[in-house]
C-alpha cells in the first residue's frame, strides 16, 4: 500500500508539470469536494419526506431521463462554445438544484430539483475529459484521468462525513444547502483555474465537417468499437443504480447508525481510488473493460450469501474497485475511435446511454423492491454484470 501511494504521489508530481493535467486535476477535485455533502443522506432524506423506495427511484429516474435528453445537446454545445465553459455552467446548475432540494417537500418539487440538477450534470459530463483528450495525447489523458480518479474520491470523505453528521443532528435538509454553497464556490474557483487557457472555443477548421448530434449518433452506432462502448455503458448504468439507491437503506436495516453512514465514504474513497490507480495500467481495450465490469459485478452477488452488516460493508467496498476503474478504462478505449471535432458530442452520447441504462435500472429495481429484499436485487444486478463481462471478454 505504501509503495502504491508513493507511486501515486510521484504520478501527481509528473502530471503537475503539464498545465492541462494540473487544471483538470484541481477542477475535478473542487467539483467533487463540493458535491459530497448529501451523498450519505440522499435516499434517507426522501424517505423522511414521505417517499417510498419506489418513489425515490422514480425521482432519481427523472434525473436520468433528463440527462438522456440533454447530454448529447450539451455535448454539441461544448464542441461549439468550449468544453471548459460548459463545465463551469454545469456547476452553477448543480448549485441551483441543491438549493431547490433544500426548500422542497413533495414528489413534484423533488422532480424539479432533479431536472435542474440533470441539466447541470449534462453540462459537466465528459466536458473536461474531452478537452483534456483534445489538448493532450492518449497516454497523458488516460494517466491524468486515472490519477485524478484515484484522488477525487478522497475529497468526498470530509463533506460526505460532515453531511451525515449535520443531517443526523440538524436535519436531513441541511446537507443540500451546504452542497449548494460549496458548488457556488467551486464554480468561481474552477472558472479561475481554467481561464488561463484562453477563450476555449472549438477550432473552426473549414475542412472539418460540422456534424449534427444525429450524425454523430449514427456514426457511433455504425462503428463496432463505439457501439460496444454503448452496450457496456447501458449495462453498467442499469446494474449499479440499485446499489446507488439502496446501500444506505440496506446498511441501516442491518443495524448501521445514521450518524456514521457518512463514514462509509472512507472505504468507498479508498477502494475507488485503488481501482482508478489499477486502471492507469489497463490499456488493453476490451479485455481491460471486461476486467473492470467483472470487478463491479462479483461483489454485488456476495451479500446474498452473507447478509450481515460487516460482511455487506466489506463486499460493498470491494465493489468500488471496479467502479473506480471503469470510467477511465472505457473512456480511453472509446476515445481511440473519436476525432477531436466531435469528441464532446460522442462522449456525451455515451454518457446519455449510461443514464438511460440508469433510468431503466431504477424503474426495474424499484418494482423489484416491492417483492424482493435490496440484497436480492443487488444479486440480480451482479449476475447481469458478470454476464456482460463474459460478453466483453469474448468480443476482445
C-alpha positions as CSV (number, residue, x, y, z in Angstrom):
1,X,0.0,0.0,0.0
2,X,2.8,2.4,0.9
3,X,4.5,1.8,-2.4
4,X,1.2,2.3,-4.2
5,X,0.6,5.7,-2.6
6,X,4.2,6.7,-3.1
7,X,3.8,5.9,-6.8
8,X,0.6,7.9,-6.9
9,X,2.3,10.9,-5.4
10,X,5.1,10.6,-8.0
11,X,2.5,10.4,-10.8
12,X,0.8,13.5,-9.5
13,X,4.2,15.3,-9.5
14,X,4.8,14.4,-13.1
15,X,1.3,15.5,-14.2
16,X,1.6,18.7,-12.2
17,X,4.1,19.9,-14.8
18,X,1.5,19.7,-17.6
19,X,-0.8,22.7,-17.4
20,X,-3.8,21.0,-18.8
21,X,-3.4,18.0,-16.5
22,X,-2.9,20.3,-13.5
23,X,-6.0,22.3,-14.3
24,X,-8.1,19.2,-14.9
25,X,-7.0,17.6,-11.6
26,X,-7.7,20.7,-9.5
27,X,-11.1,21.4,-11.2
28,X,-12.3,17.8,-10.7
29,X,-11.2,17.8,-7.0
30,X,-13.0,21.1,-6.3
31,X,-16.1,19.7,-8.1
32,X,-16.2,16.5,-6.1
33,X,-15.5,18.3,-2.8
34,X,-18.5,20.5,-3.3
35,X,-20.9,17.7,-4.2
36,X,-20.2,15.3,-1.4
37,X,-22.4,16.8,1.3
38,X,-25.6,14.9,0.6
39,X,-24.2,11.5,-0.6
40,X,-24.8,9.7,2.7
41,X,-28.3,11.2,3.3
42,X,-29.9,11.4,-0.2
43,X,-32.3,8.5,-0.1
44,X,-32.9,8.8,3.7
45,X,-33.9,12.5,3.1
46,X,-36.5,11.4,0.5
47,X,-37.8,8.6,2.8
48,X,-38.1,11.2,5.7
49,X,-40.2,13.4,3.4
50,X,-42.7,10.6,2.9
51,X,-41.4,9.0,-0.3
52,X,-41.3,5.2,-0.7
53,X,-38.2,3.4,-2.2
54,X,-40.2,3.1,-5.5
55,X,-40.9,6.9,-5.5
56,X,-37.3,7.6,-4.6
57,X,-36.3,5.6,-7.6
58,X,-38.8,7.4,-9.8
59,X,-37.5,10.8,-8.6
60,X,-33.9,9.7,-9.5
61,X,-35.3,8.4,-12.8
62,X,-36.3,12.0,-13.7
63,X,-32.6,12.9,-13.3
64,X,-31.6,10.0,-15.6
65,X,-34.3,10.8,-18.2
66,X,-33.4,14.5,-18.4
67,X,-29.7,13.6,-18.7
68,X,-30.5,11.2,-21.5
69,X,-32.2,14.1,-23.5
70,X,-29.8,16.9,-22.7
71,X,-26.4,15.1,-22.6
72,X,-25.9,15.0,-26.4
73,X,-27.2,18.6,-26.8
74,X,-24.8,19.9,-24.2
75,X,-22.0,17.8,-25.7
76,X,-22.7,19.5,-29.1
77,X,-22.7,22.9,-27.2
78,X,-19.3,22.1,-25.7
79,X,-17.8,21.3,-29.1
80,X,-19.1,24.7,-30.3
81,X,-18.6,27.1,-27.5
82,X,-15.9,25.4,-25.4
83,X,-15.8,22.4,-23.1
84,X,-14.3,24.3,-20.1
85,X,-17.0,27.0,-20.3
86,X,-19.9,24.5,-20.1
87,X,-18.3,22.7,-17.2
88,X,-18.4,25.8,-15.1
89,X,-22.0,26.4,-16.2
90,X,-22.8,22.9,-15.0
91,X,-21.5,23.8,-11.5
92,X,-24.0,26.6,-11.3
93,X,-26.8,24.3,-12.4
94,X,-25.9,21.9,-9.6
95,X,-25.9,24.7,-7.1
96,X,-29.4,25.7,-8.2
97,X,-30.6,22.1,-8.0
98,X,-29.3,21.6,-4.4
99,X,-31.0,24.9,-3.4
100,X,-34.3,23.6,-4.7
101,X,-33.9,20.4,-2.8
102,X,-33.3,22.3,0.4
103,X,-36.6,24.0,0.1
104,X,-38.7,21.1,-1.3
105,X,-41.1,18.7,0.4
106,X,-43.2,16.9,-2.2
107,X,-42.7,14.5,-5.1
108,X,-43.0,17.0,-7.9
109,X,-40.7,19.6,-6.2
110,X,-38.1,16.9,-5.9
111,X,-38.6,16.0,-9.6
112,X,-38.0,19.7,-10.5
113,X,-34.8,19.7,-8.4
114,X,-33.6,16.5,-10.2
115,X,-34.4,18.0,-13.6
116,X,-32.3,21.1,-12.8
117,X,-29.5,19.0,-11.5
118,X,-29.6,16.8,-14.6
119,X,-29.1,19.8,-16.9
120,X,-26.1,20.8,-14.7
121,X,-24.8,17.2,-14.8
122,X,-25.2,17.1,-18.6
123,X,-23.1,20.3,-19.0
124,X,-20.4,18.8,-16.7
125,X,-20.3,15.2,-18.0
126,X,-17.4,14.4,-20.3
127,X,-16.7,18.1,-20.9
128,X,-13.3,18.5,-19.2
129,X,-12.4,14.9,-20.2
130,X,-13.0,15.7,-23.8
131,X,-11.0,19.0,-23.5
132,X,-8.1,17.1,-21.9
133,X,-8.1,14.5,-24.6
134,X,-8.2,17.1,-27.3
135,X,-5.3,19.1,-26.0
136,X,-3.0,16.2,-24.9
137,X,-2.1,12.7,-26.2
138,X,-3.9,9.5,-25.2
139,X,-1.3,8.4,-22.6
140,X,-1.3,11.8,-20.8
141,X,-5.1,11.9,-20.8
142,X,-5.5,8.4,-19.6
143,X,-3.0,8.8,-16.8
144,X,-4.4,12.1,-15.8
145,X,-8.0,10.8,-15.6
146,X,-6.9,7.6,-13.7
147,X,-4.7,9.6,-11.3
148,X,-7.5,12.1,-10.7
149,X,-10.0,9.3,-10.2
150,X,-7.6,7.8,-7.6
151,X,-7.6,11.1,-5.6
152,X,-11.0,12.6,-6.2
153,X,-12.9,10.0,-4.0
154,X,-10.8,11.1,-1.1
155,X,-12.1,14.6,-1.2
156,X,-15.6,13.2,-0.8
157,X,-14.7,12.0,2.7
158,X,-14.8,15.3,4.7
159,X,-18.0,16.5,3.1
160,X,-19.8,13.1,3.0
161,X,-18.9,12.5,6.6
162,X,-19.8,16.1,7.5
163,X,-23.1,15.8,5.7
164,X,-24.0,12.6,7.6
165,X,-23.3,14.3,10.9
166,X,-25.1,17.5,10.0
167,X,-28.1,15.6,8.8
168,X,-28.2,13.5,11.9
169,X,-28.0,16.4,14.3
170,X,-29.7,19.4,12.5
171,X,-32.0,17.9,9.9
172,X,-31.5,16.0,6.6
173,X,-32.3,19.1,4.5
174,X,-29.1,20.9,5.6
175,X,-26.6,18.9,3.6
176,X,-28.4,20.2,0.5
177,X,-27.7,23.8,1.5
178,X,-24.1,23.1,2.2
179,X,-23.8,21.4,-1.2
180,X,-25.4,24.4,-2.9
181,X,-23.0,26.9,-1.3
182,X,-20.0,24.7,-2.0
183,X,-20.9,24.4,-5.7
184,X,-21.1,28.2,-6.0
185,X,-17.5,28.4,-4.5
186,X,-16.4,25.6,-6.9
187,X,-17.8,27.4,-9.9
188,X,-15.8,30.6,-9.1
189,X,-12.6,28.7,-8.4
190,X,-12.8,26.4,-11.4
191,X,-13.5,29.4,-13.7
192,X,-10.3,31.0,-12.5
193,X,-8.3,27.7,-12.9
194,X,-9.5,27.1,-16.4
195,X,-9.5,30.7,-17.8
196,X,-5.7,30.8,-18.3
197,X,-6.1,28.6,-21.4
198,X,-8.0,31.3,-23.4
199,X,-11.5,31.5,-24.6
200,X,-11.9,27.8,-25.2
201,X,-13.9,27.8,-28.4
202,X,-13.5,24.9,-30.7
203,X,-11.3,25.5,-33.7
204,X,-13.2,26.5,-36.9
205,X,-11.4,24.4,-39.5
206,X,-13.2,24.8,-42.9
207,X,-12.1,21.3,-43.8
208,X,-13.6,19.7,-40.7
209,X,-17.3,18.7,-41.0
210,X,-19.7,20.3,-38.6
211,X,-21.6,17.1,-37.6
212,X,-25.0,17.3,-36.0
213,X,-25.9,15.2,-32.9
214,X,-27.9,12.8,-35.1
215,X,-25.0,12.4,-37.5
216,X,-22.6,11.7,-34.6
217,X,-25.1,9.2,-33.1
218,X,-25.4,7.4,-36.4
219,X,-21.6,7.3,-36.8
220,X,-21.3,5.9,-33.2
221,X,-23.9,3.2,-33.7
222,X,-22.3,2.1,-37.0
223,X,-18.8,1.9,-35.6
224,X,-18.4,-1.5,-33.9
225,X,-16.0,-0.4,-31.2
226,X,-18.1,2.7,-30.3
227,X,-21.3,0.6,-30.4
228,X,-19.5,-1.9,-28.0
229,X,-18.8,1.0,-25.6
230,X,-22.5,2.0,-25.7
231,X,-23.6,-1.6,-24.7
232,X,-21.2,-1.5,-21.8
233,X,-22.3,1.9,-20.7
234,X,-26.0,0.9,-20.8
235,X,-25.4,-2.3,-18.9
236,X,-23.3,-0.7,-16.1
237,X,-25.8,2.2,-15.7
238,X,-28.7,-0.3,-15.3
239,X,-26.9,-2.6,-12.9
240,X,-25.3,-0.1,-10.5
241,X,-28.3,2.1,-9.8
242,X,-29.8,-0.4,-7.3
243,X,-26.5,-0.1,-5.4
244,X,-26.6,3.6,-5.5
245,X,-30.1,3.9,-4.3
246,X,-30.3,1.0,-1.8
247,X,-27.0,1.0,0.1
248,X,-27.9,3.4,2.9
249,X,-31.2,1.7,3.4
250,X,-29.7,-1.7,3.4
251,X,-27.0,-0.8,5.9
252,X,-29.5,1.0,8.1
253,X,-31.8,-2.1,8.1
254,X,-28.8,-4.3,9.0
255,X,-28.1,-2.1,12.1
256,X,-26.0,0.8,10.9
257,X,-26.4,4.1,12.7
258,X,-27.3,7.2,10.7
259,X,-24.5,9.2,12.3
260,X,-21.8,7.0,10.8
261,X,-23.2,6.3,7.4
262,X,-21.2,9.3,6.1
263,X,-18.1,7.5,7.3
264,X,-18.8,4.8,4.7
265,X,-17.2,7.2,2.2
266,X,-13.8,6.4,3.8
267,X,-13.7,2.8,2.5
268,X,-15.6,3.9,-0.7
269,X,-13.0,6.5,-1.4
270,X,-10.0,4.3,-0.7
271,X,-11.3,1.4,-2.8
272,X,-12.5,3.6,-5.7
273,X,-9.1,5.3,-5.6
274,X,-7.3,1.9,-5.7
275,X,-9.5,0.8,-8.6
276,X,-8.7,4.0,-10.6
277,X,-5.0,3.6,-9.8
278,X,-5.2,0.0,-11.1
279,X,-6.9,1.4,-14.3
280,X,-3.9,3.5,-15.0
281,X,-2.1,0.4,-16.4
282,X,-5.2,-1.1,-18.1
283,X,-4.9,-0.1,-21.7
284,X,-5.8,-3.4,-23.3
285,X,-9.1,-2.2,-24.8
286,X,-12.0,-4.7,-24.5
287,X,-10.1,-7.0,-22.2
288,X,-9.5,-4.2,-19.7
289,X,-13.2,-3.2,-19.9
290,X,-14.2,-6.8,-19.2
291,X,-12.0,-7.0,-16.1
292,X,-13.4,-3.7,-14.7
293,X,-17.0,-4.9,-15.3
294,X,-16.4,-8.2,-13.5
295,X,-14.8,-6.3,-10.6
296,X,-18.1,-4.3,-10.3
297,X,-20.4,-7.3,-10.6
298,X,-18.9,-10.1,-8.4
299,X,-19.1,-8.3,-5.1
300,X,-22.8,-7.4,-5.8
301,X,-23.7,-11.1,-5.6
302,X,-21.8,-11.9,-2.5
303,X,-24.0,-10.1,0.1
304,X,-26.8,-12.6,-0.8
305,X,-24.6,-15.4,0.6
306,X,-23.7,-13.5,3.9
307,X,-26.4,-10.8,4.6
308,X,-24.8,-9.4,7.8
309,X,-23.8,-5.8,8.4
310,X,-20.0,-6.1,8.3
311,X,-19.7,-8.7,5.5
312,X,-22.0,-6.5,3.4
313,X,-19.9,-3.4,4.2
314,X,-16.8,-5.4,3.1
315,X,-18.4,-6.6,-0.2
316,X,-19.7,-3.1,-0.8
317,X,-16.2,-1.7,-0.5
318,X,-14.8,-4.4,-2.9
319,X,-17.4,-3.4,-5.5
320,X,-15.9,0.1,-5.5
321,X,-12.7,-1.2,-7.1
322,X,-14.5,-1.8,-10.4
323,X,-16.4,1.4,-10.1
324,X,-13.2,3.4,-9.8
325,X,-11.7,1.6,-12.8
326,X,-14.5,1.5,-15.4
327,X,-14.8,5.2,-16.3
328,X,-11.1,5.9,-17.3
329,X,-10.8,2.4,-18.9
330,X,-14.0,2.8,-21.0
331,X,-13.2,6.5,-21.9
332,X,-9.7,5.7,-23.1
333,X,-11.0,2.7,-25.2
334,X,-13.8,4.6,-26.8
335,X,-11.8,7.8,-27.5
336,X,-9.3,5.9,-29.6
337,X,-12.0,5.9,-32.2
338,X,-13.3,9.5,-31.8
339,X,-12.0,12.6,-33.6
340,X,-11.4,15.9,-31.9
341,X,-14.1,18.0,-33.7
342,X,-17.0,15.8,-32.4
343,X,-15.4,14.3,-29.2
344,X,-17.7,16.0,-26.7
345,X,-20.8,15.1,-28.7
346,X,-19.7,11.4,-29.0
347,X,-18.7,11.2,-25.3
348,X,-22.0,12.8,-24.3
349,X,-24.0,10.3,-26.3
350,X,-22.2,7.5,-24.4
351,X,-23.0,9.3,-21.2
352,X,-26.6,9.6,-22.3
353,X,-26.8,5.9,-22.9
354,X,-25.3,5.3,-19.5
355,X,-28.0,7.4,-17.9
356,X,-30.7,5.7,-20.0
357,X,-29.4,2.4,-18.5
358,X,-29.6,4.0,-15.1
359,X,-33.2,5.1,-15.6
360,X,-34.0,1.5,-16.8
361,X,-32.3,0.1,-13.7
362,X,-34.1,2.5,-11.4
363,X,-37.6,1.5,-12.8
364,X,-36.9,-2.2,-12.7
365,X,-35.2,-2.3,-9.3
366,X,-38.0,0.0,-7.9
367,X,-40.6,-2.6,-8.9
368,X,-38.5,-5.5,-7.7
369,X,-38.0,-3.8,-4.3
370,X,-41.8,-4.3,-3.7
371,X,-41.3,-8.1,-3.6
372,X,-37.6,-8.7,-3.0
373,X,-35.0,-7.5,-0.5
374,X,-32.5,-4.9,-1.6
375,X,-29.7,-7.5,-1.3
376,X,-31.6,-9.9,-3.6
377,X,-31.9,-7.0,-6.2
378,X,-28.2,-6.4,-5.9
379,X,-27.5,-10.1,-6.7
380,X,-29.6,-9.9,-9.8
381,X,-27.7,-6.9,-11.0
382,X,-24.4,-8.6,-10.2
383,X,-25.2,-11.7,-12.2
384,X,-26.1,-9.4,-15.1
385,X,-22.8,-7.6,-14.9
386,X,-20.8,-10.9,-14.8
387,X,-22.6,-11.9,-18.0
388,X,-21.7,-8.6,-19.5
389,X,-18.1,-9.1,-18.6
390,X,-18.0,-12.5,-20.3
391,X,-19.6,-11.0,-23.4
392,X,-17.0,-8.2,-23.4
393,X,-14.1,-10.7,-23.0
394,X,-15.4,-12.7,-25.9
395,X,-15.6,-9.6,-28.1
396,X,-11.9,-8.9,-27.4
